[in-house]
Amino acid sequence: MGAGMSVLADFALLTVRTPGEAARRLLERSWSREVLWTAFLLSVVLNTLVYTLQQVLFPLPAEVLVPRFSPGVYFALMMAVQIGFIAMLTTTGRWLGGDGDLKALLVLVVWLQLLQAAANAVVSFVFLVLPILAALLNLGVNLLAFFILLHFVKEAHSFGSVWRALGVVLMASLILLFAAIFLAGLIGPANLGLPDNV
């Protein structure tokens, strides 16, 4: 158990330092479908637990117009968003000349999501002691995750430049954003925890 955690910690450090190398090592491994989708579900569960923890520790005032989801709804939304994002990273990457497939993007995004869940849990506990430091850590975690994602997409699609990976990420994000706006309009603001006049 201790050795396994040490290996994960070492690989997490490698991911932070040289994300391209970490991506290549992940893609070299032969991952079974069962392992990949189990890891995907685990990443969604962990992110849901962190979200629930944050809702308990730092409840927002009622006047703050932010959607509030139950753990079950958040889990379903996270799962749908992540699957959609991975699919869009695959599709838009191929539009821009990449050769990555869904499995490659799934491997890399799942690993990144597991790292983010761990980092967000740490940030949540730091917030209890030093809120200002936690805010800076949260910003740093998000920027680092974006940096890692760009290099992961670059390696998955065998791009020669990280700028093309940036184009893929932006296109995928915009497509998902428009899809979310469309679905929100169909579902209705009230069902998302927002007033009808928002």
N, C-alpha and C positions, 0 to 999 in steps of 0.2 A: 504493500500500500504506500509506504513511504517512498520507495524507489519509483513507483509510478507517478506520484505527485512531483517528485524531483524532475522526472523526465518532462512532464507537462510544463513545469515552471521554466525549465531550460528552453523548451521549444517556444513558450510564450515570450521569453526574453529575445530569442532569435527573431521571432516575428516582429517585435518592436524595433530591433536594431536593423535587420535586413529582411524586410517583408518579401522581397523577390525570391530570396533563397528559401525562405520558409514555404512560400507557395510552390516552388519547384519540388521540394521534398514531399509536400502533401500530394502533389499531382503524380509523383513517381510511384506512390503506393497503390496497390490494388485494393480498393475498398468495395466490399460487398454492398448490395442494395439495402440489405437489412441493417447493416451498421450505419450507413449514411442516413437513412430515414429515422433510425432510432436516435442518432446524434442530433438530427434536425428537431425532432420532438423534444429532446432534452433541452436544447437551446431555447425553444419557445417556452417550455415550462419554467426554466430558470429566469428568463426575462419577465415572465408573468409574476413569479414570486417576488422579484425585485420591485416591480411596479406595485404590487399589493403592499409590500413592506413600506414603500414610500408613501402610499396613500394613508397608511396607519400612523406612521411617524410624523408626516408633514401634511396634514389635511389642509386643503385650500379653503378659504372663506367662500360662502355660498354665492357672494356677489361676483366672484371671479368666473368669467364665462369660459370655462374649460371643460370639455367632455369628461365625465366621470364614468368609468366602466367597471362592471363587476369583473372578478377574476376570470370567470368563464367567457364572458364577452371579449375581454382583452386577449385571452388566449386564442380565441377564434380569429380575431382581427389580426393579431400578430402572425398567426400561421398563414392567413390569406395574403397579407402584405409581403411576407418573406418569400412565399412561393411565387407571387407575382413579380417581385423584384428580381429574383434569380432568373425567372423566365425572360424578363425584359433585358437583363444584362446579357443573357445568351443571345437573344434575337438582335438587339441593337449592335452588339459586338460583331455579329456576322454581317450586318448591314454595312459596317465600317471596315470590312475586310478581315475580321478575325476568324479563327478556326476553333474556338472553344465550344464545348458542348454543355448541356445542362448538368451532367454529372460533375464536370470540373468546377463549374461555378457553385454547385451545391456544396462540394467539399470545402471550398475556400470561404464561402459566406457563412457556413455553419461554424467553422472554426473561429471566424471573426465574431460571430454572435456569442459564442461561448466566452470569449475573452471579454467582450463588452459587458456581459451579465456579471462576471466576476468583478470587473472594474467598477461598475455602477453600484454593486453591493458595498464595496469599500468606500466609495464616495458617500453613500447614504449614511454609513456609520461615522465617517469623518464629520459630516454635517451636524451631528449631534454635539460635537465638541467644538469645532471651528468652522462655522458656516461660511466665512469668507474664503478660507482655504478650500473648502469643499466646492464652492462655486468655481474657483480657479481650476481645481482638479477636474471638474465636470467638463469645463471648456477644453482643457487639455486632452481628456479622454476622447471627446468627440472629434477634435482635430486630428488626433493620432489615428483614430479609427478610419477617418476619411482618407488619410495618407496611406494607410495599409490597404484599404479597399482599392485605391487606384493601382497600386503595385500588384495586387492580387488579380485584378481584371487584366492588367497588362500581360501577366504571365499566362493566365488562362487562355487568352486569345492570341498569344505569341506576337503581340504588338512590339514594334521597335521603339516606340515612344510612349511615355506616360500621358502625353497630351491626348492621344487617341483614346486612351482609357478614360480620361476625364470627360471626353465627349460621350462615351458610352454611358457613364454614370449619370451625367446630366440628362441625356435623352431618356434613360430608363426612369429616372426620378420624375421627370415632367409627365411622362405617359402615365405613371402610377398616380401622380397628383390629379391629373385631369379625370382619371378613372374614379378616384376617390370622391372628387367633387360631384361627379355624375351620380355615383351611387348614393352619396349623402342626400342629394336632391330627391332621389327616388324613395329613400327610407324615411326622410323627414328629420328636421333638427330635433324635434322632441324626443325621438327614439335614440338620439345620440347624446342625450343629456343636456341639450341646449334649448333656450327659449325659442318659440316659434318665430319671433320677429328678428332673429339673428340671420 
